[in-house]
Amino acid sequence: MEGLILVDLQNDYFCGGRMELVDTAAAAVNARRLLNTFREERAPVIHIQHISSGPGASFFLPETRGAEIHEMVAPLQSEVVLVKHYPNSFRDTSLLGVLHEQELSDLVICGAMSHMCIDATVRAAFDFGFNCVVAEDACATRDLAFNDKLVKAADVHTSFMAALSAVYAKVASTDAILQARRT
């Protein structure tokens, strides 16, 4: 059975947030399309919410509006919401148990950030034996700097999607994922 995991689509990553990403709203629109489809099919949906717990944290601070899941993909009361404190959604959470309890073997994963929590979560899911599909246009990231060079968000995203697609996941557009569900 297949489930949807939405990772860290929280207010701080959107316009005006403490860690605004590039094109988060566009990614959230696609995440919402996936969410609507999974809800219509009554397929399992799991929301991951990052709450910063480390000293010096500057976003996703506990009990702030920025840490709340964005209204575009807000969970229903019947949907699982798991809080995490690390990039890997499995670390120190009950995610693995929830996936086994729901007898899921296949996962569609989307959210933020492509180079951090999506990457860590997909790799861990693969290591636990899950078949993963990453909705690449339902993920967002930001510009990074390395060795005094700016790496544009589009290049960061493309690099991480390419790396994940090599072994860890099928990487596809939201349209392709939804089309495959209809056939």
C-alpha positions in Angstrom: 0.0 0.0 0.0 1.1 3.6 -0.7 1.1 6.6 1.6 1.9 10.3 1.3 4.5 12.0 3.5 4.6 15.8 3.6 7.7 17.0 5.2 8.1 20.4 6.9 5.7 22.5 4.8 5.6 25.1 7.6 5.0 28.8 7.6 8.6 29.8 8.2 9.5 28.4 4.8 7.0 30.6 3.0 7.0 34.3 2.1 7.6 36.4 5.2 8.9 33.4 7.2 12.1 33.2 9.1 13.7 30.9 6.5 12.0 31.7 3.3 12.7 29.2 0.5 12.6 29.7 -3.2 9.2 28.9 -4.8 7.8 27.3 -1.7 4.2 28.4 -2.6 4.5 26.7 -6.0 5.8 23.5 -4.3 2.9 23.7 -1.9 0.4 23.9 -4.7 1.6 20.6 -6.0 1.8 19.1 -2.6 -1.8 20.1 -2.1 -2.7 18.4 -5.4 -1.1 15.2 -4.1 -2.8 15.6 -0.7 -6.2 16.1 -2.3 -5.8 12.9 -4.4 -4.6 10.8 -1.4 -7.6 12.1 0.6 -10.0 11.3 -2.1 -8.6 7.8 -2.3 -8.6 7.5 1.4 -5.0 6.6 1.3 -2.7 7.2 4.3 -1.3 10.7 4.8 1.5 11.6 7.2 2.5 15.2 8.0 6.0 15.8 9.4 6.5 19.0 11.4 9.9 20.1 12.5 10.2 21.9 15.8 13.6 23.3 16.5 15.0 22.2 19.8 18.7 23.1 19.5 20.4 26.1 21.1 20.6 29.1 18.7 17.7 27.9 16.5 16.3 30.7 14.4 13.2 29.2 12.8 10.5 26.5 13.5 10.6 27.7 17.1 8.2 26.0 19.5 4.8 27.5 19.8 5.3 30.0 17.0 3.2 30.7 13.9 6.3 29.9 11.8 6.4 26.4 13.1 2.8 25.7 12.2 2.0 23.6 9.1 1.0 25.9 6.3 -2.7 26.2 5.7 -2.4 25.0 2.0 -1.5 21.5 3.4 -3.0 21.7 6.9 -3.7 18.3 8.3 -7.1 16.9 9.0 -7.8 15.6 12.5 -7.8 12.1 11.1 -4.3 12.4 9.6 -1.1 11.6 11.4 1.2 14.5 12.4 4.6 13.6 13.7 7.0 16.1 15.3 10.7 15.8 14.6 13.8 17.6 15.7 16.3 16.4 13.1 16.5 16.4 9.3 15.8 12.7 9.1 12.0 12.2 9.7 12.7 8.7 11.2 15.2 9.8 13.8 13.7 9.8 17.3 10.1 9.7 15.9 7.5 7.0 15.6 7.5 7.2 11.7 8.8 3.7 11.1 6.3 2.2 13.5 3.4 4.2 11.9 4.4 3.1 8.4 4.6 -0.6 9.5 1.3 -0.3 11.4 -0.4 1.1 8.3 1.3 -1.7 6.2 2.8 0.8 3.8 5.5 -0.4 1.4 5.5 2.5 -1.0 5.8 6.2 -0.2 5.3 9.4 -2.1 7.4 12.1 -0.4 7.4 15.9 -0.8 8.1 19.0 1.1 11.2 20.9 2.2 14.1 21.4 2.1 15.2 19.3 -0.9 18.8 19.3 0.2 18.2 18.6 3.8 15.0 16.9 5.2 13.8 15.5 1.9 17.2 14.0 1.2 17.7 12.6 4.7 14.1 11.2 4.9 14.2 9.5 1.5 17.6 7.9 2.1 16.4 6.6 5.5 13.2 5.3 4.0 15.1 3.5 1.3 17.4 2.0 3.9 14.3 0.7 5.8 13.2 -1.0 2.6 10.5 1.4 1.4 9.9 2.1 -2.3 10.0 5.9 -2.6 8.8 8.4 -5.2 9.8 12.0 -4.7 7.4 14.6 -6.2 10.2 16.9 -7.3 8.0 19.9 -8.1 6.3 19.6 -4.7 9.7 20.2 -3.0 11.5 23.5 -2.3 14.9 24.6 -1.2 17.1 27.7 -1.0 20.3 29.2 -2.3 23.4 27.9 -0.6 26.9 29.0 -0.3 30.0 26.9 -0.5 33.7 28.0 -0.7 32.5 31.6 -1.3 30.4 30.5 -4.2 26.6 31.0 -4.4 24.7 27.9 -5.5 21.3 28.8 -6.7 18.3 27.0 -5.3 17.4 25.5 -8.7 20.9 24.0 -8.9 20.7 22.7 -5.4 17.4 21.1 -6.0 18.4 19.6 -9.3 21.6 18.1 -7.8 19.7 16.5 -4.9 16.9 15.2 -7.1 19.6 13.7 -9.5 21.4 12.1 -6.6 18.2 10.6 -5.1 17.1 9.3 -8.5 20.3 7.3 -9.0 19.4 4.7 -6.3 17.1 5.9 -3.6 13.8 6.9 -5.3 11.9 7.4 -8.4 11.8 11.2 -8.9 8.9 12.5 -10.9 6.6 15.5 -11.4 3.3 15.8 -9.6 1.5 15.4 -12.9 3.4 12.1 -13.6 2.6 10.8 -10.2 -1.1 11.6 -10.4 -1.3 10.2 -14.0 0.2 6.9 -12.8 -2.4 6.7 -10.0 -5.2 7.0 -12.6 -3.9 4.1 -14.6 
